[in-house]
Amino acid sequence: MVVIRLARGGAKKHPFYSIVAADSRNRRDGRFIERVGYYNPLAAGAETPLSLNLERITYWEQNGARLSPTVTRLVKQSAKATRQAA
């Protein structure tokens, strides 16, 4: 099964996450199918903390992929931010 989840990167105590579509049997930071965004929880200043390709996330969901709980929260947060900006 394909799952859309976070893959951790960055340095110790300075996390940076890629949001990836991956086979659920692969390791968290292992092989993935496609990168669909990123999340930087420690973004400061003009840095963008969250970037998602919602078209690709929707595509994967329509083809049976499941979102992890954290990615679900981030997608809702992103949708809410875009609604308020419009």
Secondary structure, 3 states (H helix, E strand, C coil): CEEEEEEEEEECCEEEEEEEEEECCCCCCCCCCEEEEEECCCCCCCCCCEEECHHHHHHHHHCCCEECHHHHHHHHHHHHHHHHHC
